[in-house]
């Protein structure tokens, strides 16, 4: 999952972006990484991380073999709140996280800002907990 996320570094960001090298948003990046981990699922087109879709996201993650864990480790998908009502997904790495950074306009690997509040950490079922 980390290798797939890192392969997307430099991809321009775009809402609803789904293609590495062309355009990704945070959901597209998380799906790309999950697919590399063997998860096959469809992303609904009617989501918005600016809405409170935490329950819907959690249900989808669990239905696709992810389990919530307390502490992130490399390869986990981290769901953070970057501001009131603004949610974001990232792939945890040993150097920080790979995520679609709309501030710089591309997918990057960096430490997540300390003021971003972690909502959930998702790990694929069967991975060491």
WOVENDA-V787036 format. One record per residue. RES is the residue in three letters. SS is DSSP state (H for helix, E for strand, - for the rest). PSI is psi in whole degrees, 0 to 359 (* if undefined). D_FIRST is the distance of its C-alpha to the first C-alpha in Angstrom with 1 decimal. Layout:
# WOVENDA-V787036
RES_SS_PSI_D_FIRST, RES_SS_PSI_D_FIRST
This chain:
# WOVENDA-V787036
UNK_-_318_0.0, UNK_H_317_3.8, UNK_H_319_5.5, UNK_H_318_5.2, UNK_H_316_6.2, UNK_H_327_8.6, UNK_H_339_9.9, UNK_-_355_11.1, UNK_-_134_13.1, UNK_-_344_16.7, UNK_-_133_16.4, UNK_E_149_19.3, UNK_E_144_19.1, UNK_-_136_21.0, UNK_-_134_21.4, UNK_-_14_20.1, UNK_-_133_18.2, UNK_E_2_15.8, UNK_E_115_15.6, UNK_-_137_13.6, UNK_-_336_16.5, UNK_-_299_19.0, UNK_E_138_18.2, UNK_E_149_15.6, UNK_-_184_16.3, UNK_H_326_14.1, UNK_H_318_13.9, UNK_H_319_13.0, UNK_H_315_10.1, UNK_H_320_8.9, UNK_H_320_9.7, UNK_H_313_8.0, UNK_H_316_4.5, UNK_H_319_6.2, UNK_H_323_7.8, UNK_H_334_5.4, UNK_-_4_5.3, UNK_-_2_9.0, UNK_-_130_10.2, UNK_-_111_13.0, UNK_-_160_14.9, UNK_-_141_17.1, UNK_-_126_17.3, UNK_-_144_20.9, UNK_-_352_22.7, UNK_-_25_25.0, UNK_-_163_22.8, UNK_-_123_23.4, UNK_-_353_21.7, UNK_-_345_25.1, UNK_-_167_26.6, UNK_-_82_26.2, UNK_-_24_23.7, UNK_H_317_22.3, UNK_H_315_23.7, UNK_H_317_22.5, UNK_H_315_18.9, UNK_H_316_19.0, UNK_H_318_20.6, UNK_H_319_18.0, UNK_H_314_15.1, UNK_H_323_17.2, UNK_H_339_18.3, UNK_-_20_14.8, UNK_-_12_14.2, UNK_E_145_13.1, UNK_E_143_15.6, UNK_E_138_16.9, UNK_E_166_17.1, UNK_-_316_19.3, UNK_-_133_17.4, UNK_-_144_14.0, UNK_-_165_12.1, UNK_-_132_9.1, UNK_-_346_5.9, UNK_-_156_8.4, UNK_E_125_9.4, UNK_E_130_12.8, UNK_E_116_15.7, UNK_E_158_18.5, UNK_E_115_21.9, UNK_E_344_22.8, UNK_E_173_26.4, UNK_-_116_28.6, UNK_-_8_27.1, UNK_E_108_24.3, UNK_E_156_20.8, UNK_E_148_17.4, UNK_E_147_13.7, UNK_E_158_11.3, UNK_E_116_7.9, UNK_E_138_9.5, UNK_E_175_9.6, UNK_-_346_12.6, UNK_-_354_14.4, UNK_E_249_14.2, UNK_E_149_11.8, UNK_E_128_10.5, UNK_E_161_12.7, UNK_E_101_15.2, UNK_E_101_18.3, UNK_-_341_21.3, UNK_-_323_23.6, UNK_-_351_22.8, UNK_-_20_21.8, UNK_E_168_18.5, UNK_E_132_14.8, UNK_E_166_15.0, UNK_E_121_13.6, UNK_E_166_16.3, UNK_-_138_17.6, UNK_-_142_18.1, UNK_-_141_21.8, UNK_-_340_23.5, UNK_-_359_25.3, UNK_-_121_22.3, UNK_E_127_22.7, UNK_E_127_19.8, UNK_E_307_20.4, UNK_E_154_17.7, UNK_E_127_14.6, UNK_E_131_12.5, UNK_E_139_10.9, UNK_E_134_10.3, UNK_-_139_13.7, UNK_-_341_14.3, UNK_-_150_12.1, UNK_-_130_14.7, UNK_-_*_16.1
